[in-house]
Amino acid sequence: MVDQPTDLRTVIGTVMGEVLVRGPLAPDEDFFEAGGDSLRAIEVLQRLGVHEEVGERLGTTEMQALLLEGIFDNASPSGLSSFVTANA
C-alpha cells in the first residue's frame, strides 16, 4: 500500500498517462485538458482499483463511487491523490 501522497501522485499520473497512451501526467496536469473524457476517467479508476499498491485503498464500492465523482473535481494526479488520501 502507498503511504506517501507523493508516491500515490506518481502512480496516479502514470496510470492517467497509460490511459491516454502517452507518458505520465505531471502532478498538476489536468487529465481532461490532456485529452481525457468520462469513459477514460472510469478506466483510470478501474486500473487504480486493481493496482497492487493502490487497490487496497480503493476496493470498496463506496470508495469507487466517491472517486468517480471526485475525479471530475480533482482531475490532476496531485488533486486526485489528495482526494484519495483525505477520503480513504
C-alpha positions as a Markdown table, in Angstrom:
| # | Residue | x | y | z |
|---|---|---|---|---|
| 1 | Met | 0.0 | 0.0 | 0.0 |
| 2 | Val | 1.2 | 3.5 | -0.8 |
| 3 | Asp | 1.6 | 5.6 | 2.3 |
| 4 | Gln | 3.0 | 8.9 | 1.0 |
| 5 | Pro | 0.9 | 11.2 | -1.2 |
| 6 | Thr | 3.9 | 11.8 | -3.5 |
| 7 | Asp | 4.1 | 8.1 | -4.3 |
| 8 | Leu | 0.3 | 7.9 | -4.8 |
| 9 | Arg | 0.5 | 11.0 | -7.0 |
| 10 | Thr | 3.2 | 9.3 | -9.2 |
| 11 | Val | 1.1 | 6.1 | -9.5 |
| 12 | Ile | -2.0 | 8.1 | -10.5 |
| 13 | Gly | 0.0 | 10.2 | -13.0 |
| 14 | Thr | 1.4 | 7.1 | -14.6 |
| 15 | Val | -2.0 | 5.4 | -14.8 |
| 16 | Met | -3.6 | 8.5 | -16.3 |
| 17 | Gly | -0.8 | 8.7 | -18.9 |
| 18 | Glu | -1.2 | 5.0 | -19.8 |
| 19 | Val | -4.9 | 5.5 | -20.3 |
| 20 | Leu | -4.2 | 8.5 | -22.6 |
| 21 | Val | -1.5 | 6.5 | -24.4 |
| 22 | Arg | 1.3 | 8.9 | -23.5 |
| 23 | Gly | 3.8 | 9.5 | -20.8 |
| 24 | Pro | 2.8 | 10.1 | -17.2 |
| 25 | Leu | 0.9 | 13.3 | -16.4 |
| 26 | Ala | 2.7 | 16.0 | -14.4 |
| 27 | Pro | 1.4 | 16.4 | -10.9 |
| 28 | Asp | -0.7 | 19.4 | -11.7 |
| 29 | Glu | -1.7 | 18.5 | -15.2 |
| 30 | Asp | -5.4 | 18.2 | -15.8 |
| 31 | Phe | -6.5 | 14.8 | -17.1 |
| 32 | Phe | -9.4 | 16.2 | -19.1 |
| 33 | Glu | -7.3 | 19.0 | -20.6 |
| 34 | Ala | -4.7 | 16.4 | -21.6 |
| 35 | Gly | -7.4 | 14.6 | -23.7 |
| 36 | Gly | -9.3 | 12.5 | -21.1 |
| 37 | Asp | -13.0 | 12.1 | -21.1 |
| 38 | Ser | -15.6 | 10.4 | -18.8 |
| 39 | Leu | -15.0 | 7.0 | -20.2 |
| 40 | Arg | -11.3 | 7.3 | -19.8 |
| 41 | Ala | -11.8 | 8.5 | -16.3 |
| 42 | Ile | -13.6 | 5.3 | -15.5 |
| 43 | Glu | -10.8 | 3.3 | -17.0 |
| 44 | Val | -8.3 | 5.2 | -14.8 |
| 45 | Leu | -10.3 | 4.3 | -11.7 |
| 46 | Gln | -10.6 | 0.7 | -12.8 |
| 47 | Arg | -6.8 | 0.4 | -13.3 |
| 48 | Leu | -6.2 | 2.1 | -10.0 |
| 49 | Gly | -8.6 | -0.3 | -8.3 |
| 50 | Val | -6.5 | -3.3 | -9.4 |
| 51 | His | -3.1 | -1.7 | -8.9 |
| 52 | Glu | -1.3 | -3.7 | -6.3 |
| 53 | Glu | -0.1 | -0.6 | -4.4 |
| 54 | Val | -3.4 | 1.4 | -4.6 |
| 55 | Gly | -6.2 | -1.2 | -4.9 |
| 56 | Glu | -6.5 | -1.8 | -1.2 |
| 57 | Arg | -7.5 | 1.8 | -0.6 |
| 58 | Leu | -10.0 | 1.8 | -3.5 |
| 59 | Gly | -11.5 | -1.6 | -3.1 |
| 60 | Thr | -14.9 | -0.8 | -1.7 |
| 61 | Thr | -17.9 | 0.1 | -4.0 |
| 62 | Glu | -18.5 | 3.2 | -1.9 |
| 63 | Met | -14.9 | 4.4 | -2.4 |
| 64 | Gln | -15.1 | 3.7 | -6.2 |
| 65 | Ala | -18.3 | 5.7 | -6.4 |
| 66 | Leu | -16.8 | 8.6 | -4.4 |
| 67 | Leu | -13.7 | 8.5 | -6.7 |
| 68 | Leu | -15.8 | 8.6 | -9.8 |
| 69 | Glu | -17.4 | 11.8 | -8.5 |
| 70 | Gly | -14.1 | 13.1 | -7.2 |
| 71 | Ile | -12.0 | 12.7 | -10.4 |
| 72 | Phe | -14.1 | 15.4 | -12.1 |
| 73 | Asp | -13.3 | 17.9 | -9.4 |
| 74 | Asn | -9.7 | 16.7 | -8.8 |
| 75 | Ala | -8.6 | 15.9 | -12.3 |
| 76 | Ser | -4.8 | 16.2 | -11.8 |
| 77 | Pro | -2.6 | 13.4 | -10.2 |
| 78 | Ser | -1.9 | 15.7 | -7.3 |
| 79 | Gly | -5.6 | 16.6 | -6.8 |
| 80 | Leu | -6.8 | 13.0 | -7.0 |
| 81 | Ser | -4.0 | 11.9 | -4.7 |
| 82 | Ser | -5.0 | 14.4 | -2.1 |
| 83 | Phe | -8.7 | 13.4 | -2.5 |
| 84 | Val | -7.9 | 9.7 | -2.1 |
| 85 | Thr | -5.7 | 10.4 | 1.0 |
| 86 | Ala | -8.4 | 12.5 | 2.6 |
| 87 | Asn | -11.2 | 10.0 | 1.9 |
| 88 | Ala | -9.5 | 6.6 | 2.2 |
